[in-house]
């Protein structure tokens, strides 16, 4: 009996140490991000960014991207054509407040821009304004050029990204070891959501901020990696201002110009337009 108990204690010891290490990493990570209370107080977030199309691109001319999110998992990304500014978009949204059409602001913005340019130059521009969104159930997308809404296949569920991906929220969290990622010594954590989506999160061993997240969605969809850099403090919360997405060996860079927390966002703007479901 004594040997059995001793063996059980020996087997339990590494697990206990692992759990303590995981708890310590999570605690330091949340402290580095600004604290769990601040993160949980954020209900909405709006990022205004640019997506340079290549290393030699003048970033002041790069397309503007507005990412809006609302708890628990609603998200909406609007990409504007060159020549359109974030201020134009925000004004269009204000003017369309209360309109039940989730695309009213984008359609009005494009039509107004076309009219103004035609009056000034006689030309009719080709606008490439697009929207991709998740309404809590389905992913959908729209572009002004195609003038049609498309429901996307699959059931990829989004998470509220401003909150750290290692905050459990019902997910299973495991410490799977150490690794080097993007030149940083990191702790590697595996996060498995309730839906079975797996994310491998790499936490810098010195700053305790995210270096990269590898996504492995369900249903055989290709995975991708997001890397994070240029961290800055906004309203007490530490957020990355450079995000690079790597998918199928292609890299997509996003440089964030402005981050806003708890801005009012109409629920209807995330909803898939009627007649598509």
C-alpha positions in Angstrom: 0.0 0.0 0.0 2.8 2.4 0.9 4.5 1.7 -2.5 1.2 2.3 -4.3 0.7 5.7 -2.6 4.3 6.7 -3.2 4.0 5.8 -6.8 0.8 7.8 -7.1 2.5 10.8 -5.5 5.4 10.6 -7.9 3.1 10.4 -10.9 1.1 13.4 -9.6 4.1 15.6 -8.9 4.9 16.5 -12.5 1.3 17.2 -13.2 1.1 19.6 -10.2 4.2 21.4 -11.3 2.9 21.7 -14.8 -0.4 23.2 -13.6 1.5 25.7 -11.4 3.6 26.7 -14.3 0.6 27.2 -16.5 -1.2 29.2 -13.9 1.9 31.4 -13.5 2.2 32.0 -17.3 -1.5 32.9 -17.6 -1.2 35.3 -14.6 1.9 37.1 -16.0 0.4 37.2 -19.5 -2.9 38.8 -18.2 -0.8 41.3 -16.2 1.2 42.2 -19.3 -2.0 42.7 -21.3 -3.4 45.1 -18.7 -5.2 42.8 -16.3 -8.2 40.6 -16.6 -10.6 43.2 -15.2 -9.7 45.7 -17.9 -10.0 43.1 -20.6 -13.4 41.8 -19.4 -14.7 45.4 -19.2 -14.3 45.7 -23.0 -17.6 45.0 -24.8 -16.8 46.3 -28.2 -13.6 47.3 -30.1 -12.9 49.1 -33.4 -9.6 49.0 -35.1 -8.7 51.3 -38.0 -5.8 50.0 -40.0 -4.0 49.9 -43.3 -3.0 46.9 -45.4 0.1 47.6 -47.5 0.1 45.5 -50.6 3.9 45.0 -50.7 7.2 46.0 -49.1 7.6 49.1 -51.4 4.0 50.3 -51.1 3.5 53.8 -49.7 1.5 53.0 -46.6 -0.4 56.3 -46.7 -2.0 55.1 -49.9 -2.7 51.5 -48.6 -6.3 50.4 -48.4 -8.1 51.2 -45.1 -9.5 48.3 -43.1 -12.0 48.8 -40.2 -12.4 45.8 -37.9 -15.4 46.0 -35.5 -16.1 43.4 -32.8 -18.7 42.9 -30.2 -19.0 40.3 -27.4 -19.3 37.4 -27.4 -18.1 36.7 -30.9 -19.6 39.1 -33.5 -17.1 40.5 -35.9 -17.1 42.6 -39.1 -14.3 43.7 -41.4 -14.8 46.5 -43.9 -12.2 47.1 -46.6 -12.3 50.4 -48.4 -11.1 51.3 -51.9 -8.1 53.6 -52.3 -9.3 57.2 -52.0 -11.9 56.4 -49.3 -10.9 57.3 -45.8 -11.9 56.0 -42.4 -13.5 59.4 -41.6 -15.8 58.9 -44.7 -16.8 55.5 -43.5 -17.5 56.7 -40.0 -19.7 59.6 -41.3 -21.6 57.2 -43.5 -22.3 54.9 -40.5 -23.6 57.8 -38.5 -25.8 59.0 -41.3 -27.3 55.5 -41.7 -27.9 55.0 -37.9 -31.2 53.1 -37.4 -31.3 51.7 -40.9 -32.0 47.9 -40.8 -29.9 47.2 -43.8 -26.4 46.0 -42.5 -24.8 47.3 -45.8 -26.6 50.7 -45.9 -23.5 52.7 -44.9 -21.2 51.0 -47.4 -23.7 51.3 -50.3 -24.3 55.0 -49.5 -20.6 55.7 -49.2 -19.8 54.1 -52.6 -22.7 55.9 -54.4 -21.8 59.2 -52.9 -18.1 58.8 -53.9 -19.1 57.8 -57.4 -21.4 60.8 -57.8 -18.8 63.3 -56.5 -16.0 61.9 -58.7 -18.3 61.9 -61.8 -19.2 65.5 -61.2 -15.6 66.5 -60.8 -13.9 64.4 -63.5 -16.6 62.8 -65.6 -15.1 59.4 -64.7 -16.9 56.5 -63.0 -14.5 54.8 -60.5 -14.1 51.1 -59.9 -14.7 50.7 -56.2 -13.6 47.6 -54.3 -15.4 48.1 -51.0 -16.0 44.8 -49.3 -17.4 43.4 -46.0 -16.8 40.1 -44.3 -18.7 39.3 -41.1 -19.7 36.6 -38.6 -23.2 37.1 -37.1 -22.9 34.6 -34.3 -24.0 31.7 -36.4 -22.8 32.1 -40.0 -20.0 33.8 -41.9 -21.0 36.1 -44.8 -19.4 38.5 -47.3 -20.3 41.2 -49.7 -18.5 43.5 -52.2 -19.8 46.5 -54.0 -18.5 45.2 -57.3 -20.4 42.0 -57.1 -23.5 43.6 -55.4 -24.5 40.3 -53.8 -24.2 38.7 -50.4 -22.7 35.3 -50.1 -23.0 32.9 -47.2 -19.7 31.2 -46.6 -19.4 27.5 -46.1 -18.2 25.9 -42.9 -18.9 26.8 -39.3 -15.7 28.7 -38.3 -16.5 30.3 -35.0 -14.7 33.6 -34.2 -13.5 34.7 -30.7 -13.4 38.2 -29.3 -9.9 38.9 -30.2 -9.0 41.8 -27.9 -9.3 39.3 -25.0 -6.3 37.1 -24.9 -6.8 33.7 -26.7 -5.6 31.9 -23.6 -8.5 33.2 -21.4 -10.4 30.0 -21.1 -14.1 31.1 -21.6 -15.0 27.4 -21.6 -12.0 26.3 -23.7 -9.5 23.7 -22.6 -6.0 25.1 -22.0 -2.8 23.1 -21.9 0.9 23.9 -21.6 2.6 21.8 -24.3 6.2 23.0 -23.8 8.7 25.6 -25.0 9.4 26.6 -28.5 11.0 29.3 -30.6 8.6 31.4 -32.7 9.5 34.5 -34.8 12.9 34.5 -33.2 11.5 34.6 -29.6 11.8 32.0 -26.9 8.2 31.1 -26.1 5.9 29.0 -24.0 3.5 27.0 -26.3 -0.1 26.7 -25.1 -2.8 24.7 -26.8 -6.4 26.2 -26.6 -9.2 23.9 -27.7 -12.6 25.6 -27.9 -16.0 24.0 -27.1 -16.5 23.6 -30.9 -13.2 21.7 -31.2 -11.2 24.5 -32.9 -7.6 24.3 -31.8 -5.2 27.3 -31.5 -1.5 27.0 -30.6 -0.6 30.2 -28.8 3.1 31.2 -28.4 3.7 33.5 -25.4 7.0 35.3 -25.2 9.0 34.0 -22.2 10.2 37.5 -21.2 7.4 39.9 -22.0 4.5 37.3 -21.7 2.8 38.8 -24.7 1.5 36.8 -27.7 4.1 36.3 -30.4 2.0 34.1 -32.7 -1.2 32.1 -32.8 -1.6 29.0 -35.1 -5.2 28.3 -36.1 -6.4 24.8 -36.9 -10.0 25.0 -37.9 -12.4 22.1 -38.2 -13.8 20.4 -41.4 -10.4 20.2 -43.1 -10.1 23.9 -43.8 -6.5 25.2 -44.2 -5.0 26.6 -41.1 -3.2 29.9 -40.8 -0.9 31.9 -38.5 -1.2 35.4 -37.0 1.9 37.1 -35.6 1.9 40.2 -33.4 4.3 43.1 -33.0 4.5 46.8 -32.2 2.6 46.5 -28.9 1.2 49.8 -27.4 -0.9 50.7 -24.4 -4.4 52.0 -25.2 -6.6 53.0 -22.2 -4.5 50.7 -19.9 -4.7 47.7 -22.3 -1.6 46.5 -24.2 -2.6 45.7 -27.8 -0.5 44.9 -31.0 -0.4 47.5 -33.7 1.2 45.2 -36.3 -0.5 42.0 -37.3 0.8 39.6 -40.0 -1.4 36.8 -41.2 0.3 33.9 -43.0 -1.9 31.5 -45.1 -0.9 29.2 -47.8 2.7 30.8 -47.8 1.2 34.2 -48.4 1.7 37.0 -45.9 -0.9 39.8 -45.3 0.3 42.7 -43.2 -2.0 45.0 -41.2 -0.8 48.1 -39.4 -3.2 49.5 -36.9 -3.6 53.3 -36.8 -6.3 53.6 -34.1 -7.9 51.4 -31.5 -11.2 52.3 -29.8 -12.8 50.4 -26.9 -16.5 50.3 -26.0 -17.7 52.3 -29.0 -21.4 51.9 -29.8 -22.0 49.5 -32.6 -25.5 48.6 -33.8 -26.1 44.8 -33.5 -27.8 44.9 -36.9 -24.5 45.7 -38.7 -23.2 42.2 -37.9 -26.4 40.5 -39.2 -26.5 38.7 -42.5 -28.7 40.6 -44.9 -32.2 39.2 -45.3 -32.9 36.9 -48.3 -29.5 35.1 -48.0 -30.0 32.4 -45.3 
